[in-house]
Amino acid sequence: MSALPESPKHEAFMALFVRHEPAIHSFLTSLLVHLDDAEVVMQETSLAMWRKFAQFEPGTSFRNWAFQIARFEAMNFRRKRQRDRHLFSDELIRLLADEAEQHAARLEEERRALAHCVAKLDSRDRDVLAGGLPGGLDDQSVCGACQADAQRRPQTPRSYSHRLVAVCPTDPGP
């Protein structure tokens, strides 16, 4: 079986979809009671987005466009399951969707600001925040360096997070 050639449309869709998929999934989980339902609706939303991608206007917010499709798919899913009395009303779905959109925007701003702040740290500090050993060192080297460096540099993850705040206390980033 040969691979299908990728069109520019496919590449553009995939680039936008991969970037925004976690936000879309979070949005859906905030609208639906069960995680399994969110997974099903995520699949339906993905297909609907691909089918409607020609309607997406480049230069506008892909995330907002995707959230509108996801909201519609969640309400459609709810209507199909109306016999279940544990479903949210359309009005509650609208309220939850509005709140989830606002929350997603704040989270994206926070992610960007955090990435900007982390970029200001030296590589050793970034390694520690990432949970790895600095510069490929082994445990014994790190322990020795930590003992020698203990008075000058805090070594706990919490202390590193405080140092991160000190590096970037008010600068919101790009």
MARSE-877101 format. One record per residue (C-alpha): residue number from 1; residue in one letter; x, y, z. Coordinates in nm, 2 decimals. Example, Ala and Ser with C-alpha at 12.3 -4.5 7.8 and 13.67 -1.06 7.14 Angstrom:
2
[rec 1,"a",[1.23,-0.45,0.78]]
[rec 2,"s",[1.37,-0.11,0.71]]
# end
This chain:
174
[rec 1,"m",[0.00,0.00,0.00]]
[rec 2,"s",[0.16,0.33,-0.10]]
[rec 3,"a",[0.14,0.65,0.10]]
[rec 4,"l",[-0.09,0.92,-0.02]]
[rec 5,"p",[0.08,1.24,-0.13]]
[rec 6,"e",[0.03,1.52,0.13]]
[rec 7,"s",[-0.13,1.83,-0.01]]
[rec 8,"p",[-0.06,2.18,0.12]]
[rec 9,"k",[-0.42,2.18,0.26]]
[rec 10,"h",[-0.35,1.86,0.45]]
[rec 11,"e",[-0.02,1.99,0.59]]
[rec 12,"a",[-0.18,2.32,0.69]]
[rec 13,"f",[-0.47,2.14,0.87]]
[rec 14,"m",[-0.24,1.90,1.05]]
[rec 15,"a",[-0.01,2.18,1.17]]
[rec 16,"l",[-0.30,2.37,1.31]]
[rec 17,"f",[-0.47,2.06,1.45]]
[rec 18,"v",[-0.17,1.92,1.62]]
[rec 19,"r",[-0.09,2.26,1.78]]
[rec 20,"h",[-0.45,2.30,1.91]]
[rec 21,"e",[-0.56,1.94,1.98]]
[rec 22,"p",[-0.49,1.95,2.36]]
[rec 23,"a",[-0.69,2.27,2.40]]
[rec 24,"i",[-0.98,2.12,2.19]]
[rec 25,"h",[-0.97,1.80,2.39]]
[rec 26,"s",[-0.97,2.00,2.72]]
[rec 27,"f",[-1.26,2.21,2.59]]
[rec 28,"l",[-1.46,1.89,2.52]]
[rec 29,"t",[-1.39,1.73,2.86]]
[rec 30,"s",[-1.52,2.04,3.02]]
[rec 31,"l",[-1.85,2.01,2.83]]
[rec 32,"l",[-1.91,1.64,2.87]]
[rec 33,"v",[-1.96,1.43,3.19]]
[rec 34,"h",[-1.76,1.13,3.09]]
[rec 35,"l",[-1.41,1.11,2.95]]
[rec 36,"d",[-1.51,0.84,2.71]]
[rec 37,"d",[-1.78,1.06,2.57]]
[rec 38,"a",[-1.52,1.34,2.52]]
[rec 39,"e",[-1.30,1.09,2.33]]
[rec 40,"v",[-1.59,1.00,2.10]]
[rec 41,"v",[-1.68,1.36,2.04]]
[rec 42,"m",[-1.31,1.45,1.98]]
[rec 43,"q",[-1.31,1.20,1.70]]
[rec 44,"e",[-1.63,1.34,1.55]]
[rec 45,"t",[-1.50,1.69,1.60]]
[rec 46,"s",[-1.17,1.60,1.42]]
[rec 47,"l",[-1.36,1.46,1.12]]
[rec 48,"a",[-1.59,1.76,1.11]]
[rec 49,"m",[-1.30,2.00,1.12]]
[rec 50,"w",[-1.13,1.82,0.83]]
[rec 51,"r",[-1.45,1.82,0.63]]
[rec 52,"k",[-1.51,2.19,0.70]]
[rec 53,"f",[-1.14,2.31,0.67]]
[rec 54,"a",[-1.21,2.48,0.34]]
[rec 55,"q",[-1.44,2.71,0.53]]
[rec 56,"f",[-1.17,2.81,0.77]]
[rec 57,"e",[-1.04,3.16,0.70]]
[rec 58,"p",[-0.66,3.18,0.72]]
[rec 59,"g",[-0.55,3.45,0.96]]
[rec 60,"t",[-0.84,3.40,1.20]]
[rec 61,"s",[-0.82,3.19,1.52]]
[rec 62,"f",[-0.81,2.82,1.44]]
[rec 63,"r",[-0.87,2.75,1.81]]
[rec 64,"n",[-1.19,2.95,1.82]]
[rec 65,"w",[-1.31,2.80,1.49]]
[rec 66,"a",[-1.24,2.45,1.63]]
[rec 67,"f",[-1.41,2.53,1.96]]
[rec 68,"q",[-1.73,2.63,1.77]]
[rec 69,"i",[-1.72,2.30,1.58]]
[rec 70,"a",[-1.65,2.11,1.91]]
[rec 71,"r",[-1.94,2.29,2.09]]
[rec 72,"f",[-2.18,2.19,1.81]]
[rec 73,"e",[-2.05,1.83,1.81]]
[rec 74,"a",[-2.09,1.81,2.19]]
[rec 75,"m",[-2.45,1.94,2.17]]
[rec 76,"n",[-2.52,1.70,1.88]]
[rec 77,"f",[-2.38,1.41,2.09]]
[rec 78,"r",[-2.60,1.51,2.38]]
[rec 79,"r",[-2.91,1.52,2.17]]
[rec 80,"k",[-2.84,1.17,2.05]]
[rec 81,"r",[-2.82,1.05,2.41]]
[rec 82,"q",[-3.12,1.24,2.54]]
[rec 83,"r",[-3.27,0.93,2.70]]
[rec 84,"d",[-2.99,0.95,2.96]]
[rec 85,"r",[-3.12,1.18,3.23]]
[rec 86,"h",[-2.76,1.27,3.34]]
[rec 87,"l",[-2.70,1.50,3.05]]
[rec 88,"f",[-2.64,1.88,3.06]]
[rec 89,"s",[-2.89,2.12,2.91]]
[rec 90,"d",[-2.80,2.31,2.60]]
[rec 91,"e",[-2.79,2.63,2.80]]
[rec 92,"l",[-2.54,2.47,3.05]]
[rec 93,"i",[-2.33,2.35,2.76]]
[rec 94,"r",[-2.32,2.70,2.62]]
[rec 95,"l",[-2.22,2.84,2.96]]
[rec 96,"l",[-1.95,2.58,3.01]]
[rec 97,"a",[-1.82,2.63,2.66]]
[rec 98,"d",[-1.79,3.01,2.71]]
[rec 99,"e",[-1.61,2.95,3.04]]
[rec 100,"a",[-1.38,2.69,2.89]]
[rec 101,"e",[-1.29,2.92,2.60]]
[rec 102,"q",[-1.19,3.19,2.84]]
[rec 103,"h",[-0.99,2.95,3.05]]
[rec 104,"a",[-0.81,2.81,2.74]]
[rec 105,"a",[-0.71,3.16,2.64]]
[rec 106,"r",[-0.57,3.23,2.99]]
[rec 107,"l",[-0.38,2.89,2.99]]
[rec 108,"e",[-0.23,2.97,2.65]]
[rec 109,"e",[-0.10,3.31,2.78]]
[rec 110,"e",[0.04,3.14,3.09]]
[rec 111,"r",[0.22,2.87,2.88]]
[rec 112,"r",[0.38,3.14,2.66]]
[rec 113,"a",[0.49,3.35,2.96]]
[rec 114,"l",[0.63,3.04,3.13]]
[rec 115,"a",[0.82,2.93,2.81]]
[rec 116,"h",[0.96,3.29,2.79]]
[rec 117,"c",[1.08,3.27,3.16]]
[rec 118,"v",[1.22,2.93,3.13]]
[rec 119,"a",[1.42,3.04,2.82]]
[rec 120,"k",[1.59,3.30,3.04]]
[rec 121,"l",[1.73,3.03,3.27]]
[rec 122,"d",[2.07,2.87,3.22]]
[rec 123,"s",[2.07,2.52,3.08]]
[rec 124,"r",[2.15,2.36,3.42]]
[rec 125,"d",[1.84,2.52,3.57]]
[rec 126,"r",[1.63,2.41,3.28]]
[rec 127,"d",[1.75,2.05,3.31]]
[rec 128,"v",[1.66,2.05,3.68]]
[rec 129,"l",[1.31,2.19,3.60]]
[rec 130,"a",[1.27,1.93,3.33]]
[rec 131,"g",[1.35,1.66,3.59]]
[rec 132,"g",[1.68,1.55,3.44]]
[rec 133,"l",[2.03,1.57,3.55]]
[rec 134,"p",[2.23,1.88,3.45]]
[rec 135,"g",[2.46,1.84,3.15]]
[rec 136,"g",[2.46,1.46,3.14]]
[rec 137,"l",[2.61,1.42,3.49]]
[rec 138,"d",[2.56,1.11,3.69]]
[rec 139,"d",[2.41,1.09,4.04]]
[rec 140,"q",[2.74,1.10,4.22]]
[rec 141,"s",[2.87,1.40,4.03]]
[rec 142,"v",[2.55,1.59,4.09]]
[rec 143,"c",[2.56,1.50,4.46]]
[rec 144,"g",[2.91,1.62,4.49]]
[rec 145,"a",[2.83,1.94,4.30]]
[rec 146,"c",[2.52,1.99,4.52]]
[rec 147,"q",[2.71,1.96,4.84]]
[rec 148,"a",[2.98,2.20,4.72]]
[rec 149,"d",[2.72,2.43,4.58]]
[rec 150,"a",[2.45,2.41,4.86]]
[rec 151,"q",[2.52,2.74,5.02]]
[rec 152,"r",[2.52,2.93,4.69]]
[rec 153,"r",[2.24,2.76,4.49]]
[rec 154,"p",[1.91,2.61,4.62]]
[rec 155,"q",[1.86,2.25,4.50]]
[rec 156,"t",[1.50,2.16,4.55]]
[rec 157,"p",[1.25,2.18,4.26]]
[rec 158,"r",[1.05,2.43,4.47]]
[rec 159,"s",[1.35,2.65,4.51]]
[rec 160,"y",[1.42,2.63,4.14]]
[rec 161,"s",[1.06,2.74,4.07]]
[rec 162,"h",[1.12,3.04,4.31]]
[rec 163,"r",[1.43,3.12,4.11]]
[rec 164,"l",[1.23,3.10,3.79]]
[rec 165,"v",[0.99,3.36,3.94]]
[rec 166,"a",[1.29,3.57,4.04]]
[rec 167,"v",[1.42,3.56,3.68]]
[rec 168,"c",[1.09,3.66,3.53]]
[rec 169,"p",[0.87,3.83,3.81]]
[rec 170,"t",[0.67,4.07,3.60]]
[rec 171,"d",[0.78,4.02,3.24]]
[rec 172,"p",[0.48,3.85,3.06]]
[rec 173,"g",[0.69,3.75,2.76]]
[rec 174,"p",[0.63,3.80,2.39]]
# end
